[in-house]
Amino acid sequence: MSNIPVLTIDGPSGSGKGTIAQLVAKKLGWHYLDSGAIYRVLAQAAIKHHIDLADETALAVLAEKLELEFVLDTGLRVMLEGEDVSELIRSEVAGNAASKVAVLPLVRAALLERQRAFCQLPGLVTDGRDMGTVVFPHAKNKVFLTASAEVRAERRYKQLKEKGIECNLPALIAEISERDERDSQRAIAPLRPAEDALQLDSSAMEIDEVFKHISKLCIDV
């Protein structure tokens, strides 16, 4: 695994890390891992196979054998056992289930190894909150992408509005700020940049500009 190139892109919600990671992965023809989706996929697999969400041992076994694939074509498709579950894992049911399984130590350990198994030739691009600090600490190419809470809230506000969902911008700003605080202060894998990561603030940058920065400074695309 040490000979396989890995680019990690960590950062808070709304920083654009997922979009950038997908662009780079497609450009390079590398594998892609959306670490934020993996607990939701496991929860969906548990529901599918009628596994009790409190059965830590059974969930850990399921996590070890999780048949998960991320397919980048016209967009991102999340495949569980050959089935497209992209929409299913974004449901409130999957989200609530994911929050239950994510606190189980055996499950976290199993999914850590499952995430590392994505590291295959010709290379891997992954995004999350602890990719460069915990999952792939020895990756040569690391980015910590951020933006102000206000900018991230505005991005989320526009996304929700485009979907016809009513929302309140000040409430979104407060919610994002609270989540940042929670994520950075948590005991396990807190949100923070790796010491050797390129730190990039995308507040005043367009997606193309961020992509060029990461391409130029981190890896030769």
URJOSUL-V162706 format. One record per residue. RES is the residue in three letters. OMEGA is omega in whole degrees, -180 to 180 (999 if undefined). NEAR is the number of other C-alpha atoms within 12 Angstrom. Layout:
RES_OMEGA_NEAR, RES_OMEGA_NEAR
This chain:
MET_-177_17, SER_-179_16, ASN_-178_14, ILE_-179_23, PRO_179_29, VAL_173_40, LEU_178_46, THR_176_52, ILE_180_56, ASP_177_48, GLY_-180_45, PRO_179_39, SER_177_37, GLY_-179_37, SER_-179_41, GLY_-175_38, LYS_-180_42, GLY_180_35, THR_-180_30, ILE_-179_39, ALA_179_42, GLN_179_35, LEU_-179_33, VAL_-180_39, ALA_179_37, LYS_180_25, LYS_-177_23, LEU_-174_24, GLY_-179_21, TRP_174_29, HIS_-178_35, TYR_177_45, LEU_172_44, ASP_-174_40, SER_-180_39, GLY_-178_31, ALA_-168_39, ILE_178_44, TYR_177_39, ARG_179_38, VAL_178_44, LEU_179_48, ALA_179_44, GLN_178_45, ALA_179_38, ALA_178_33, ILE_-179_24, LYS_-177_20, HIS_175_16, HIS_178_16, ILE_180_23, ASP_-178_21, LEU_176_31, ALA_-179_24, ASP_-173_20, GLU_-178_25, THR_-179_21, ALA_179_25, LEU_179_39, ALA_178_34, VAL_178_23, LEU_-180_35, ALA_-179_37, GLU_-175_26, LYS_-175_22, LEU_178_32, GLU_-173_25, LEU_179_36, GLU_175_29, PHE_-177_35, VAL_178_26, LEU_174_27, ASP_175_15, THR_177_9, GLY_177_14, LEU_174_25, ARG_178_25, VAL_-175_33, MET_176_29, LEU_-180_30, GLU_177_20, GLY_-179_16, GLU_178_21, ASP_-178_20, VAL_-176_29, SER_-180_27, GLU_-178_21, LEU_-175_26, ILE_178_32, ARG_-180_22, SER_178_18, GLU_179_15, VAL_180_18, ALA_179_30, GLY_179_24, ASN_179_20, ALA_180_29, ALA_-179_32, SER_179_25, LYS_-177_26, VAL_-175_39, ALA_-178_33, VAL_-177_23, LEU_-176_24, PRO_-179_19, LEU_179_23, VAL_180_35, ARG_179_33, ALA_-180_25, ALA_-179_30, LEU_174_37, LEU_178_27, GLU_180_23, ARG_177_28, GLN_180_39, ARG_179_33, ALA_177_27, PHE_-179_33, CYS_-178_30, GLN_177_22, LEU_7_19, PRO_180_19, GLY_-177_32, LEU_169_41, VAL_-177_51, THR_177_47, ASP_-179_43, GLY_-180_45, ARG_-179_40, ASP_-178_35, MET_-178_41, GLY_-178_39, THR_-174_31, VAL_-172_27, VAL_180_35, PHE_-176_38, PRO_-178_26, HIS_177_24, ALA_-179_33, LYS_-177_28, ASN_-177_35, LYS_177_42, VAL_170_47, PHE_-175_42, LEU_-179_42, THR_176_35, ALA_-179_30, SER_179_26, ALA_-179_32, GLU_-180_26, VAL_180_29, ARG_178_34, ALA_178_31, GLU_178_26, ARG_180_26, ARG_179_29, TYR_180_27, LYS_179_20, GLN_-179_17, LEU_179_17, LYS_180_15, GLU_179_12, LYS_180_11, GLY_-178_10, ILE_179_12, GLU_180_15, CYS_-176_20, ASN_-175_17, LEU_179_23, PRO_179_18, ALA_178_18, LEU_179_26, ILE_180_25, ALA_-179_18, GLU_-180_23, ILE_179_29, SER_179_24, GLU_180_17, ARG_177_21, ASP_-179_27, GLU_-180_18, ARG_-177_18, ASP_-178_22, SER_-178_20, GLN_-176_14, ARG_-175_16, ALA_-177_11, ILE_177_20, ALA_180_24, PRO_178_25, LEU_178_30, ARG_179_33, PRO_173_30, ALA_-177_31, GLU_-177_17, ASP_-179_19, ALA_169_30, LEU_179_29, GLN_-173_28, LEU_178_31, ASP_-176_29, SER_-175_33, SER_-176_23, ALA_-175_17, MET_173_20, GLU_-178_19, ILE_-179_24, ASP_-179_17, GLU_178_18, VAL_179_34, PHE_-180_33, LYS_179_22, HIS_-177_25, ILE_179_34, SER_-175_25, LYS_-173_15, LEU_-174_20, CYS_-172_29, ILE_-179_26, ASP_179_16, VAL_999_19
